[in-house]
């Protein structure tokens, strides 16, 4: 453990980032909650996200940007920006992670999603910190994948032994009533006792939208169409735009946020189509999407973890169009949420019929909000995480 004193406690978070925004935004939310709750805690985030610098961070939260990688369609990884071999990139990442942890010397190390990190890059750091008696936490979202796929993946990556050998606790940022993310995994004895379900992580909207949004006419009721990072959001955006093209009677306009990782050619095509429709506005990215959702009349989204938390936090009627490739995570989450009455789900099982999406858009304005369903501790995640941290890091006495 670090020496308790003027330096306070230190929390290190490893954000598994190859493509997309989900892991980074979840880790940032946790970091901000911890420093808001405690004035004796500092948090450092390790991330490979290429756009981490676009986000604002509160006092006592900072980040180290490690070289980025991206996963190819064949499952292999390659460098995001550097023209060097992927093995060299991974070696650099592992070295930076371990050296940062060595010098920062955290009291708690939270690893997001991947028990051993990308290609095992965090294992040596975990073993070093365990020797120092740093508290090691595995952080899991509510749904990882369908059990069969997750079991095969984790067997291949040899993740399961790490849960037993290296980690002190496993925090699940969700509710067991919705999903057990490790269902179907043959867990070693004692691992289930390490699991703590926190509830979902609530979000807040504290900033006003940037000036450009005022020019989009967003003072009127509007729907927010969001794809998260946007790398796999083409089908959702196409379906929504097609609905407006096919049905001029849709009363409520939509703001479409394409996402920073959507291919430029796709972005341009959607913007060109939207220019011909008065009720559509399109932007590429906003680091403060929470404010846009807070002001919206409803949400159409793919239903990743962060978007789901925001829908619940801001109590917005929502239509979820989950992806099913390469993971069933979004589908599993949306199916469970629809059964509870929290959201409505549309799938592409019968293609993307514009009339089906138009019907959903017509009905969204009067669709019940999530709050009409009572689910105990649904949004208690950040308070629970804070309580778990407090157990390990007793609040320090203020200096006289």
N, C-alpha and C positions, 0 to 999 in steps of 0.2 A: 504493500500500500504506500501511496505517496505520503510525505510528511505533511501533517495538517498544520497549516499556518496561513500566512498572507496569500500564498499561492492558491489556497483552496483545493477543492477536489477537481479531478480531471476525468472526463468521459471521452473516449475515442469511439467513433462510429465508422464502420466500413460499409460503404454503399456499393452494392453490386450493380454497377452501371456498364452496360455495353451499348444499349440502344433504348431510347425512350426516357421518360421522366419519372416513372413510378417510384423507383427505389430512392432516388435523390429527394423527391418531395416528401416521402414518408420519413426519411431520416432527418430532414430539415425541420419538419413539424415536431418531431420528438425533441430535437436539440433546443428549439425555441421554447418548448414547454418546460424543459428542465431548467433553463436559465431564468425563465419568468418565475418559476416556483422557488428557486434557490439562488441567493446572491453569492454563494460560496462554490459554485460549480462553473467550470468552463468546458466547452465541448468543441472537439475538432473532428471534422468529417473528412474521410478519405474517399475520393470519388474520381471515376474516370469519365464523368459526363463532360461533353464538350461545351455545354452551355451553363455550367454551374455558376460562372461569373455573371450571368444575367439575372440571378436572384439576389435579393437583399438578405443580409444576415444580421441578426441582432448582436448587440454587444455581448462579448464572451462566447460567441460562436464564430468559428472560422473554418476554412477548408484547405486541404492539400489536393491539388489536381494531379492525378497520376496519368501517364500516357493512355490515351483511349484506344479501345479495340472495338471491333464490330463483328457480329456473328453472320456468316454467309449462309446462303440457302442450303448448302450441303452440310451445315453444322460446324464447319471449321471457323476459326477466328482469324482476323487479319488486323493490321494496324489501321486506326482510323485516319491518322494524318501523316505519320512518319513512313518513309519509304525504306523500312528495314524489316528483317525477318520477324515473324510473330513470336518465335521462341525468344528472341532478344528482347522484344517488347515485354513479354511475360516475365522475363528475368529482371528487367528494369523495374516493373511494377512491384514484384515481390520484394526487391531490395529497398525500394522507397517506402513501402508499407512497413517493413520490419524496422528500418532505421527511424522512421517517424515515431513508431510505437516505442522504440528503445529510448529516444530522447524525451518524448512527451510523458512517458511513464504513467499511463492512465490507471485510475482506480477501478474503472469499469470499461470493458471493451465490448461493444455491441456489434455483432456481425449480422448484416441484413441478408436474409434469404438463402445464401449459399454457405453451408456449414464449414467448408474449407476454402471458400472464395473461388474466384474464377481459375479453373485449372489447378486448384490446390494452392493458390498463391498466398493464402493467409495461414496455412498450417504452421509454418515455421514461427510466425509471429504469435500464434495461439500458444504454442509450446513454450516459447520464451516468456510470455506473460503469465502463463500458468505456474511456471517455476517461481515467479515473483509474487504469486498469490493474488494477482489481479483477478477481479470477478469477471468471468467470461459469460456472455449472454448471446444466445441464438435468437434473433428476431424473425418471426415468420408472419407473413400476411395470412388472412383467414383461409384462403384457398390457394394451394400450390398448383395442382393439376389433378386430373382424374387419377385414382389410386394406381391403376396398372402402369400408366406412363411414369408416374413419380417413382414407383418402386423400381422400375427398370433403370431410370436415370440415376437414382441414388445408389443402387447397387453398383452401377458402372463407375460412379465417382467415389465410391467407398465413403459415403457421407455418414451412414448410420453409426459406425463405430465412434466417430467424432462426437456425436451427441452424448454418448456414454462416457467417453474418456476425457473430453476436453471441456465441456460446457457445464457451468453451474446451474443455469436456468434456461428455459426455452419460453420466450414470451410470444404468445399468439395474439396478434392485433385484430381480434374478432371475437365471436361467440361460438361456443360449442354447438348451440342449437342451430346455427347456420351451417357450420362445417368444422370438422376436425381435419386440419391440413395434412396430418400424418396417418389418416385412415388407410388401412391396407399395408402399411409398412410394418415389417416384423421387428419391433423395437426391443432392444436388450432390456433386461430387468432394471428397473429404476428410472428409465428415461421418462415414462409417463408421469412420474411423480415430480419431474422437473418442469412440467408444462404449466403455465399460468395463462389463462384466457383473460385478456385485459378489457375486452370490448373494443369497439371501433374508435379511431383517433379523430376527435372533432376538429373542425377547421373554423377559422375566423376570417372575416373580410374587414380590413382596417384601412386600406388605401382607396382613394378614388381612382376611377379608370384614367388612363393616360388621355391627353387632350384629343387624340385622333378619334377616340370612341364617341366623343360628343358630336362629331361630324357625321356619324352614322345614323343619327336619329334614334338613339337608344333610350331616350326619355320615355318613349311609349312602351307598352308591354311587348316583350320579345321573348322568343325561345333561344336558349343557348345550345348550339350544336358543337360538341367538343370531342376530339379524337385523341386527347392526351398528347403524346409525342407526335402522332400523326403518321408514323412510318407504316402502319397497317390500317390506316383510317380511310382509305380510298373508297371502299364499298359503302361505308356509312354516309360519307359526304355525297357520293353519287346518288344514293337512294333518296336523300332529303331534297337535293336539288331537283331530281326527277319528279318528286311529288309536287313541288311548286310549279314546275313546267307543265305538269299534267292537270293541275287543279288551281285555277285562279281564284277560287273562293276561299282558300285557306286564309283565315282572318288575321292571325297573329304572324308578324314577320319573324325571321330568324337571323341571328348572328352566328356565322360559321367560323370557328377557330380551327384552321387546318392542322396546326402543329408544326414545329420547327423541323421535324425529320421527314416530312412528306416530300417526295421528289419534286424538284422545281417545275418539271414539265406538267405534272399532275396539278400542282398549285395553280399554274397559269391557266390550264384548261378549266378548272373550277371557277376561277375568277372571271374568265371570259363568259362563261355560262351565267354566272350570277349577275353580271352587269346588265343583262337583259331582263332581269326580274326585280321589280321595285321592292319586293318584300324580302329580299336577301341581301345581307351585307357579309363580306368575307374579310378576315384578317388572317395573318400567318401565325402569330404567336403573341401571347401576353403572359408574362411571368406572374401576373396577379389575376389569374383566371377566377380566383375565389370571389373577387368583387363583381365580376361579370355574372357569375352564377347567382350571387346574392341578390342582384337586381333583376334577375330574369323571372319570367312567368312559368317556366318549365324547362326541362333539359332533355335533349336527345343525345345519347352517348353510347360508347362501346362498353362501359362498365368496368374499367380497371379499378383497382383498389382505391386509389386516391379520389377518383371521380365519384365512386360510390360513397365514400366518407363525406364528400362535399354535398352530395345530394341529400344525405341524411342530416348533415349539420345545418344546412340552410332550408331544410324542409320543403324541397321542391318536387312537384310531380314529375316523374321521369319515365321516358321510354328508353329501355336498354336494348341495344343491338349487339350482342356479344360476339366476339370472334371465337372461332373454334379451332384455328390453326395458328401456331404450332401447339398451343395448349388449350385445354378446355376450361381453364381457370375462370374466365369471364362468364362462360355459360353456366358453370356450376354455381357461381355466386348469384347470377341473375335469376336462375331457376329457383334457388332457395328463397331469395328475396321476394320473388313474385308469389310464391306459395304463402308467404307471410303477409302479403298485401302491401309491401313497401314500394314496389315499382311494377311497371308493365314491361313485358319482354316481347321483342319481335325477333324472329330468326329468318335466315335466308333459305330455309328448307325448300320453299317453293319459288325460289328466285327473288328478285327485288321488284315486286309489283309496285309501281308508283301509287296506285290506288290504295294499297294496304298502308303505306307510309302516310299518305294523305289522310286516311281515316284516323290514324293515330295522332296526327297533328291537330285535326279537328277536335278530337276528344281530350287532348292533353290539358287544355285550359280549365276543364271542369273535373279532371281526374283527381281523386282524393290525394291529399298530401301524405307523406310517410307517417306524420305524427298521428294520423287517425288510427294507427295500430300501436298498441303498447307492447314494447319488448324491453323487459328489465335490463338495465345496464348497457343498453345498446351503444351509447356514445360515451362510455366511461373510460375509454382507453388511456387518455393522457393522465388522468388522476391516478389510475391504477399503476401506470408506469412510474409516476412520481412516488407513489407509496412503496413500490418495489425498490426504487433507488434509495429512498430514505432508510430502508431496513439495513442497507449495506453501508451507507454514508451518513452517519448521524450528523444532523445540522450542527455546525460549529458555533461556538459562543462568540458573540460579537466582541471585538477588542474594546477594552475600557479606554 
